[in-house]
């Protein structure tokens, strides 16, 4: 009904995912687990910063400017 070349192409397209799931392996993990890990890291659990460091030097600089003083340091020559 669809011709032999179209049937062969359709068969290859249908069999390709099964072949990949059967043959692909990375670091000893099958494709299902690799895909699950990628989806979990990228979409389900987005990266969250666990802590934020307070920059005391930047805070001192801002407070000094707010008081009307100048920030002392090396003067850059141009």
N, C-alpha and C positions, 0 to 999 in steps of 0.2 A: 504494500500500500504506500509506503513512504520511500522505498528504494533501498538498495543495499548499502550505499555509501552513507546515506542519512541514518540508517539503522546502526551502522558501525560507529558513527560519530556520537549518536545518542547513547549507545552502550558504553563507550569510553567515558563520556561525561558522567554517566550514572555510576560507573565503577571507580572513578578517580578518588572520591572521598573515602570509599571503603579501603582502597589500596593505601592511601595516605595514613589512615588510622591503623592499618595492619603493619605497615613497614616503618613509619617514622618513629624515631626514638632519640631523645636528647638527654644526656646525663643519666641514662638508665630509666628515664620516665617516658611512658607512652604519650602519644599526642593528646589524649583526653586530659591527662593530668597537667600537661604543659599549658593547654588552653585554659583549664580551670584556674591555674596559678596566675596566668596573664590577666584574665578577666577579674579575678579577685583583687589583684594589685592595682589595676588601672581604674576599675569602675566601682567595685563594691566597697573597698576600703581605701579611699583616697589618702594621700600622705598627710599626716598631721604632725606639726612641729610639737615635740614633747615639752620643750622648754624654750624660753626666750632669754637671752643673756642681756643684762642691763649694762650699757656702756657708761661707766662712771665718768670717763673723760669727756664724753659728749655732753653729759648732764651738767658737769662743772662749767663747760664752755657756754652753754645756754644760760645758766644761772648768772654767770659773770656778765654776759651781754644784757640780761634783763635788768641787772642792777645799775647799768649805765657805765660800767667799767670797760676796760679793754682787755682783750685776751692777749696775754703775754706769750711770746714764743719767738721763734726765729723769723726774722723779716726776710722775705724772699726778694732777691734783687733781680730785676729784669734786664 
